[in-house]
Amino acid sequence: MKNVLDKLRNVFQDPVLRKKILFTFGLFFVFRVFAFLPIPVVDLVRLRSLFSQNQFLSLLDIFSGGTLINFSVMALGLSPFINASIIIQLLTSVIPNLEALTKEGEHGRAKLNQYTRFLTVPITLVQSIGIYVLLQNQKVISPLNFIQFISFIVTMMAGTMILVWFGELISEFGIGNGISLLIFTGIVARIPVVFTQTALTITPEFMINFLMVAILGVVVVGGVVFINEAVRKIPIYYAKRIKGNRIYQGASNFLPLKLNQTGMIPIIFAISFVLFPQLVGSFLTYVKNPALASIGKFLTSVFNPNGFFYNFFYFILVVGFTFFYTMVVFNPEKISEEIQKHGGFIPGIRPGSATKEYLEKILYRLTVVGAFFLGSIAILPAIVSSVTGIKNIIIGGAGILIVVSVVLETFKQIEAQMVMKSYDKFL
């Protein structure tokens, strides 16, 4: 504890870091002010009732930073930008020109960020129209005329783009990854409210269950930290070689393979797929055609978030998407080619195809553990709710992953800047 307090004191004693942290908290404050500026046409009482029954909207609320449940001017939040980022990242493994940009350093990253922002606009437009249609069917929004409809859509699109701008400002002038920190802020801001609601509804019979959930929460956080930080280091040796008129001495290094290569992206993919039938079912339930209405009721009953089939399907999708995304992000063939091109080799493994097969074998074993861990984290809230009877879990599996990952990454960046300052003083 004393070590942590000493580090925090050193951080605030540094004028540059102090300025960055104050700038970041200033934008947090502005963001939370926007989160409580609702769009007037929405019936907030009906909206909150709808959120308590629909996990798809609850997921969007997580990535909006808590703005959707209040239907503020930033109602869609960062969800369109996250979707655009995932699409661009997947396209980089398919389109050679985009893949080339990933190798061009800062200029390439700036170009990819620009493409992501461009793609965010049409995604925001589609989501805005979809949310309007959904809420109108649920009687949350009264029918709007053309001018009111355009104003509604433009307001939602502007709110998302302003929030993306806030995130980029934090990344450039503040501390940490701005987009992740804004999502983190929205999740953490909801904890006191949910905790108070849970505490008020708790009874003496459920007190033991509540304590069990609290202890399990601490264990889960520890497990997430362990999995996020777990790395398999593969040693790589580089032989002495001559290139042109220069002699390169032999060296050794290691290739870090994380146990969780994908973060929480598989959960985002999986929950979008598994909640889509429920969303379609909620649309069809209100259709006047009896056949379509019965299909809608069937979909909503089968894909009930508390049901066995929903959680089993959710688990399988998370595991499957973890394998898929790992293979997209980490290509053993390209890694083995790069190692061979720079004169490196893994001890006891021949360069080329043997290195590729060795990396694939290790990656498969790591991914199995990481995939089953992510799947378990994803369905853990449903299991805990069914066992303990506590419905309002303070943070779900996706929320825990976001909060822990953002805290770890932000502290790493702060420590890196502190170390860089120490080197500057030495020089």
C-alpha positions as CSV (number, residue, x, y, z in Angstrom):
1,M,0.0,0.0,0.0
2,K,2.8,2.4,0.9
3,N,4.5,1.6,-2.4
4,V,1.3,2.5,-4.3
5,L,0.9,5.8,-2.4
6,D,4.5,6.7,-3.1
7,K,4.0,6.1,-6.8
8,L,0.8,8.3,-6.8
9,R,2.7,11.1,-5.0
10,N,5.5,10.9,-7.5
11,V,3.0,11.1,-10.4
12,F,1.3,14.2,-9.1
13,Q,4.7,15.8,-8.3
14,D,5.6,15.7,-12.0
15,P,4.1,18.8,-13.7
16,V,3.6,17.2,-17.1
17,L,1.9,14.1,-15.8
18,R,-0.2,16.2,-13.4
19,K,-1.4,18.3,-16.3
20,K,-2.3,15.2,-18.4
21,I,-4.2,13.6,-15.5
22,L,-6.2,16.9,-14.7
23,F,-7.0,17.3,-18.5
24,T,-8.3,13.7,-18.6
25,F,-10.5,14.2,-15.5
26,G,-11.8,17.4,-17.0
27,L,-13.0,15.6,-20.1
28,F,-14.5,12.9,-17.8
29,F,-16.5,15.6,-16.1
30,V,-17.7,17.1,-19.4
31,F,-18.6,13.6,-20.6
32,R,-20.7,12.9,-17.5
33,V,-22.5,16.2,-17.9
34,F,-23.5,15.2,-21.5
35,A,-24.6,11.8,-20.2
36,F,-27.4,13.5,-18.2
37,L,-28.7,15.8,-21.0
38,P,-31.7,13.7,-22.4
39,I,-33.3,14.1,-25.8
40,P,-36.8,15.5,-25.0
41,V,-38.9,13.1,-27.2
42,V,-38.0,10.0,-25.1
43,D,-40.2,8.6,-22.3
44,L,-37.4,7.7,-19.8
45,V,-39.7,5.7,-17.5
46,R,-40.7,3.3,-20.4
47,L,-37.1,3.3,-21.6
48,R,-35.7,2.1,-18.3
49,S,-38.4,-0.6,-18.1
50,L,-37.3,-1.7,-21.6
51,F,-33.7,-1.8,-20.6
52,S,-34.5,-4.1,-17.6
53,Q,-35.9,-6.7,-20.1
54,N,-33.4,-6.4,-23.1
55,Q,-29.7,-7.3,-22.7
56,F,-28.9,-6.1,-26.2
57,L,-29.7,-2.5,-25.1
58,S,-27.8,-3.1,-21.9
59,L,-24.7,-4.1,-23.9
60,L,-25.0,-0.9,-26.0
61,D,-25.3,1.1,-22.8
62,I,-22.0,-0.4,-21.6
63,F,-20.2,0.8,-24.7
64,S,-22.0,4.1,-24.7
65,G,-20.6,4.8,-21.3
66,G,-24.0,4.8,-19.6
67,T,-25.5,7.5,-21.9
68,L,-28.1,5.3,-23.6
69,I,-30.2,4.4,-20.5
70,N,-30.6,8.2,-20.0
71,F,-31.0,8.7,-23.8
72,S,-28.8,11.7,-23.7
73,V,-27.4,13.5,-26.7
74,M,-24.6,10.9,-26.7
75,A,-27.0,8.0,-26.5
76,L,-25.2,5.7,-28.9
77,G,-21.9,6.6,-27.4
78,L,-18.8,4.7,-28.7
79,S,-20.6,1.6,-30.0
80,P,-20.4,2.6,-33.7
81,F,-16.7,3.6,-33.4
82,I,-15.9,0.2,-31.7
83,N,-17.7,-1.6,-34.5
84,A,-15.9,0.4,-37.1
85,S,-12.5,-0.4,-35.4
86,I,-13.2,-4.1,-35.4
87,I,-14.3,-4.1,-39.1
88,I,-11.1,-2.1,-40.1
89,Q,-9.0,-4.5,-38.1
90,L,-10.5,-7.5,-39.8
91,L,-10.2,-5.9,-43.2
92,T,-6.4,-5.4,-42.6
93,S,-5.9,-9.1,-42.8
94,V,-7.9,-9.4,-46.1
95,I,-7.0,-6.2,-48.1
96,P,-3.3,-5.9,-48.9
97,N,-3.3,-2.1,-49.0
98,L,-4.7,-1.9,-45.5
99,E,-2.2,-4.5,-44.3
100,A,0.6,-2.4,-45.7
101,L,-0.6,0.6,-43.7
102,T,-0.1,-1.4,-40.5
103,K,3.6,-1.6,-41.3
104,E,4.1,2.1,-41.9
105,G,4.4,3.2,-38.3
106,E,2.7,6.4,-37.1
107,H,1.6,7.5,-40.6
108,G,-0.1,4.1,-41.2
109,R,-1.9,4.2,-37.9
110,A,-3.1,7.8,-38.6
111,K,-4.5,6.7,-41.9
112,L,-6.3,3.6,-40.4
113,N,-7.8,5.9,-37.7
114,Q,-9.0,8.2,-40.4
115,Y,-10.7,5.3,-42.2
116,T,-12.2,4.2,-38.9
117,R,-13.8,7.6,-38.3
118,F,-15.2,7.7,-41.9
119,L,-16.7,4.2,-41.4
120,T,-18.2,5.3,-38.0
121,V,-20.5,7.8,-39.7
122,P,-22.6,5.4,-41.7
123,I,-22.6,2.8,-38.8
124,T,-23.9,5.6,-36.5
125,L,-26.6,6.5,-39.1
126,V,-27.8,2.9,-39.3
127,Q,-27.8,2.4,-35.5
128,S,-29.6,5.7,-35.0
129,I,-32.4,4.7,-37.3
130,G,-32.6,1.2,-35.8
131,I,-32.8,2.6,-32.3
132,Y,-35.5,5.0,-33.4
133,V,-37.6,2.2,-35.0
134,L,-37.1,-0.1,-32.0
135,L,-38.1,2.5,-29.4
136,Q,-41.1,3.7,-31.5
137,N,-42.4,0.1,-31.7
138,Q,-42.0,-0.1,-27.9
139,K,-44.0,3.2,-27.4
140,V,-40.9,4.8,-25.9
141,I,-40.8,7.5,-28.6
142,S,-43.9,9.0,-30.2
143,P,-44.0,9.3,-34.0
144,L,-42.0,12.2,-35.3
145,N,-42.5,14.3,-38.4
146,F,-39.7,14.5,-41.0
147,I,-38.0,17.6,-39.6
148,Q,-38.1,16.1,-36.0
149,F,-36.8,12.8,-37.3
150,I,-33.9,14.4,-39.1
151,S,-33.1,16.4,-36.0
152,F,-33.2,13.3,-33.9
153,I,-30.8,11.4,-36.2
154,V,-28.4,14.3,-36.6
155,T,-28.3,14.8,-32.8
156,M,-27.4,11.2,-32.1
157,M,-24.7,11.2,-34.9
158,A,-23.2,14.4,-33.6
159,G,-23.1,13.1,-30.0
160,T,-21.2,10.0,-31.1
161,M,-18.7,11.9,-33.1
162,I,-18.1,14.4,-30.2
163,L,-17.5,11.5,-27.9
164,V,-15.0,10.0,-30.3
165,W,-13.3,13.4,-30.4
166,F,-13.2,13.4,-26.6
167,G,-11.5,10.0,-26.7
168,E,-8.9,11.2,-29.2
169,L,-8.2,14.3,-27.1
170,I,-7.6,12.1,-24.1
171,S,-5.3,9.8,-26.1
172,E,-3.3,12.8,-27.4
173,F,-3.2,15.3,-24.5
174,G,-4.3,13.1,-21.5
175,I,-3.2,9.8,-20.1
176,G,-4.1,6.3,-21.4
177,N,-6.3,5.2,-24.3
178,G,-9.2,7.8,-24.5
179,I,-11.9,5.5,-26.0
180,S,-11.2,2.8,-23.4
181,L,-11.2,5.3,-20.5
182,L,-14.5,6.8,-21.5
183,I,-16.1,3.3,-21.5
184,F,-14.4,2.6,-18.2
185,T,-15.8,5.8,-16.8
186,G,-19.4,5.0,-17.8
187,I,-19.2,1.5,-16.2
188,V,-17.6,2.8,-13.0
189,A,-20.2,5.6,-12.7
190,R,-23.0,3.0,-12.7
191,I,-21.5,1.0,-9.8
192,P,-22.7,3.1,-6.9
193,V,-26.3,3.2,-8.3
194,V,-26.5,-0.6,-8.9
195,F,-24.8,-1.2,-5.6
196,T,-27.4,1.0,-3.8
197,Q,-30.3,-0.7,-5.6
198,T,-28.9,-4.2,-4.6
199,A,-28.3,-3.1,-1.0
200,L,-31.9,-1.8,-0.6
201,T,-33.5,-4.9,-2.0
202,I,-31.3,-7.4,-0.1
203,T,-33.0,-9.4,2.6
204,P,-31.4,-11.3,5.6
205,E,-32.0,-14.6,3.7
206,F,-29.9,-13.4,0.8
207,M,-27.1,-11.9,2.9
208,I,-24.9,-15.0,2.6
209,N,-25.5,-15.1,-1.1
210,F,-24.6,-11.5,-1.4
211,L,-21.3,-12.1,0.5
212,M,-20.6,-15.1,-1.8
213,V,-21.1,-12.9,-4.8
214,A,-18.7,-10.2,-3.4
215,I,-16.0,-12.8,-2.7
216,L,-16.5,-14.4,-6.1
217,G,-16.2,-10.9,-7.6
218,V,-12.7,-10.5,-6.0
219,V,-11.7,-13.9,-7.2
220,V,-12.9,-13.1,-10.8
221,V,-11.0,-9.8,-10.8
222,G,-7.8,-11.7,-9.7
223,G,-8.4,-14.3,-12.4
224,V,-8.8,-11.6,-15.1
225,V,-5.6,-9.9,-14.0
226,F,-3.7,-13.2,-14.1
227,I,-5.0,-14.1,-17.6
228,N,-4.4,-10.6,-19.0
229,E,-0.8,-10.6,-17.7
230,A,0.0,-14.2,-18.5
231,V,2.6,-14.5,-21.3
232,R,4.4,-17.5,-22.8
233,K,7.9,-16.3,-23.8
234,I,9.4,-18.2,-26.7
235,P,13.2,-17.7,-26.9
236,I,14.6,-16.6,-30.2
237,Y,18.3,-16.5,-31.0
238,Y,19.9,-14.4,-33.8
239,A,23.2,-15.7,-35.2
240,K,26.1,-13.4,-36.1
241,R,25.7,-12.2,-39.7
242,I,27.3,-9.9,-42.2
243,K,25.0,-7.5,-44.2
244,G,26.8,-5.3,-46.7
245,N,29.8,-3.7,-44.9
246,R,28.3,-4.2,-41.4
247,I,28.7,-7.0,-39.0
248,Y,25.7,-7.8,-36.8
249,Q,26.6,-9.6,-33.6
250,G,24.5,-12.5,-32.3
251,A,21.7,-11.7,-29.9
252,S,18.8,-13.3,-28.1
253,N,15.3,-12.2,-27.6
254,F,11.9,-13.7,-26.9
255,L,8.5,-13.7,-28.7
256,P,5.7,-13.0,-26.2
257,L,2.5,-14.9,-26.7
258,K,-0.3,-13.7,-24.4
259,L,-2.7,-16.2,-23.0
260,N,-5.5,-13.8,-23.9
261,Q,-4.6,-12.5,-27.4
262,T,-8.0,-11.1,-28.2
263,G,-9.1,-9.1,-25.2
264,M,-12.9,-8.8,-25.1
265,I,-13.6,-8.6,-28.8
266,P,-14.9,-12.2,-29.0
267,I,-17.5,-11.3,-26.3
268,I,-18.6,-8.3,-28.4
269,F,-19.0,-10.5,-31.5
270,A,-20.7,-13.3,-29.6
271,I,-23.2,-11.2,-27.7
272,S,-24.2,-9.3,-30.9
273,F,-25.0,-12.6,-32.6
274,V,-26.7,-14.2,-29.6
275,L,-28.9,-11.2,-28.9
276,F,-29.9,-10.6,-32.5
277,P,-32.6,-13.3,-32.5
278,Q,-34.1,-11.8,-29.3
279,L,-34.1,-8.3,-30.9
280,V,-35.8,-9.7,-34.0
281,G,-38.3,-11.5,-31.8
282,S,-39.1,-8.3,-29.9
283,F,-39.9,-6.7,-33.3
284,L,-42.1,-9.6,-34.6
285,T,-44.0,-9.9,-31.3
286,Y,-45.8,-6.7,-32.0
287,V,-46.6,-7.5,-35.7
288,K,-50.3,-8.0,-36.4
289,N,-49.7,-11.2,-38.5
290,P,-50.3,-14.1,-36.1
291,A,-47.7,-16.4,-37.7
292,L,-44.9,-13.7,-37.4
293,A,-46.0,-12.9,-33.9
294,S,-45.8,-16.5,-32.8
295,I,-42.3,-16.7,-34.4
296,G,-41.3,-13.6,-32.4
297,K,-42.6,-15.2,-29.1
298,F,-40.7,-18.4,-29.9
299,L,-37.4,-16.5,-30.5
300,T,-37.8,-14.4,-27.3
301,S,-38.5,-17.5,-25.2
302,V,-35.7,-19.7,-26.7
303,F,-33.2,-16.8,-26.4
304,N,-34.2,-15.8,-22.9
305,P,-30.9,-14.5,-21.3
306,N,-31.6,-16.6,-18.2
307,G,-32.3,-19.8,-20.2
308,F,-29.9,-22.7,-20.7
309,F,-29.9,-22.5,-24.6
310,Y,-29.0,-18.8,-24.6
311,N,-26.0,-19.2,-22.3
312,F,-24.8,-22.4,-23.9
313,F,-25.0,-20.8,-27.4
314,Y,-23.3,-17.7,-26.0
315,F,-20.4,-19.8,-24.5
316,I,-19.9,-21.7,-27.8
317,L,-19.8,-18.4,-29.8
318,V,-17.3,-16.8,-27.5
319,V,-15.0,-19.8,-27.8
320,G,-15.4,-20.0,-31.6
321,F,-14.8,-16.2,-32.1
322,T,-11.7,-16.4,-29.8
323,F,-10.1,-19.0,-32.1
324,F,-11.2,-17.1,-35.2
325,Y,-9.9,-13.7,-34.0
326,T,-6.7,-15.1,-32.7
327,M,-5.9,-16.6,-36.1
328,V,-6.7,-13.2,-37.7
329,V,-4.5,-11.2,-35.3
330,F,-1.6,-13.6,-35.0
331,N,-0.4,-15.3,-38.2
332,P,2.2,-18.0,-37.4
333,E,3.3,-18.3,-41.0
334,K,4.2,-14.6,-41.2
335,I,5.9,-14.6,-37.8
336,S,8.1,-17.6,-38.8
337,E,9.0,-15.8,-42.1
338,E,10.0,-12.6,-40.3
339,I,12.1,-14.6,-37.8
340,Q,13.9,-16.4,-40.7
341,K,14.3,-13.2,-42.7
342,H,16.2,-11.6,-39.8
343,G,18.4,-14.6,-39.2
344,G,16.6,-15.8,-36.1
345,F,15.7,-19.3,-34.9
346,I,14.0,-21.0,-32.0
347,P,16.4,-23.3,-30.1
348,G,15.8,-26.9,-31.2
349,I,13.4,-25.9,-34.0
350,R,14.4,-25.6,-37.7
351,P,13.5,-22.3,-39.4
352,G,10.6,-22.2,-41.9
353,S,7.7,-24.7,-41.8
354,A,8.9,-26.4,-38.6
355,T,8.9,-23.0,-36.8
356,K,5.4,-22.3,-38.1
357,E,4.1,-25.7,-36.9
358,Y,5.7,-25.1,-33.5
359,L,4.1,-21.7,-33.1
360,E,0.7,-23.0,-34.2
361,K,0.9,-25.8,-31.6
362,I,1.7,-23.4,-28.8
363,L,-0.9,-20.9,-30.0
364,Y,-3.6,-23.5,-30.1
365,R,-2.9,-24.6,-26.5
366,L,-2.9,-21.0,-25.2
367,T,-6.0,-20.2,-27.2
368,V,-7.9,-23.2,-25.7
369,V,-7.2,-21.9,-22.2
370,G,-8.0,-18.2,-23.1
371,A,-11.2,-19.1,-25.0
372,F,-12.6,-21.2,-22.2
373,F,-11.8,-18.5,-19.7
374,L,-13.5,-15.8,-21.8
375,G,-16.5,-18.1,-22.3
376,S,-16.8,-18.7,-18.6
377,I,-16.5,-15.0,-17.7
378,A,-19.2,-14.2,-20.3
379,I,-21.8,-16.6,-18.8
380,L,-20.7,-16.2,-15.2
381,P,-23.3,-13.5,-14.3
382,A,-26.2,-15.7,-15.5
383,I,-24.8,-18.6,-13.5
384,V,-24.4,-16.5,-10.3
385,S,-27.9,-15.0,-10.7
386,S,-29.5,-18.5,-11.1
387,V,-27.6,-19.9,-8.1
388,T,-27.9,-17.0,-5.6
389,G,-31.1,-15.4,-6.8
390,I,-29.5,-12.0,-7.0
391,K,-30.6,-10.4,-10.3
392,N,-28.7,-7.1,-10.2
393,I,-25.1,-8.1,-10.6
394,I,-23.0,-4.9,-10.2
395,I,-20.7,-5.6,-13.2
396,G,-21.1,-8.3,-15.8
397,G,-18.3,-10.3,-17.3
398,A,-17.7,-7.9,-20.2
399,G,-17.6,-5.0,-17.7
400,I,-15.0,-6.7,-15.5
401,L,-12.8,-7.3,-18.5
402,I,-13.0,-3.7,-19.6
403,V,-12.4,-2.2,-16.1
404,V,-9.4,-4.5,-15.3
405,S,-7.8,-4.2,-18.7
406,V,-8.1,-0.4,-18.8
407,V,-6.7,0.0,-15.3
408,L,-3.8,-2.2,-16.0
409,E,-3.0,-0.5,-19.4
410,T,-3.3,3.0,-17.9
411,F,-1.0,2.3,-15.0
412,K,1.5,0.7,-17.4
413,Q,1.5,3.9,-19.5
414,I,2.0,6.1,-16.4
415,E,4.9,3.9,-15.2
416,A,6.4,4.0,-18.7
417,Q,6.3,7.8,-18.7
418,M,7.8,7.9,-15.2
419,V,10.7,5.7,-16.4
420,M,11.2,7.9,-19.4
421,K,11.4,11.0,-17.2
422,S,14.1,9.2,-15.1
423,Y,16.1,8.5,-18.2
424,D,15.8,12.2,-19.3
425,K,17.1,13.3,-15.9
426,F,20.0,10.9,-16.3
427,L,20.9,12.2,-19.7
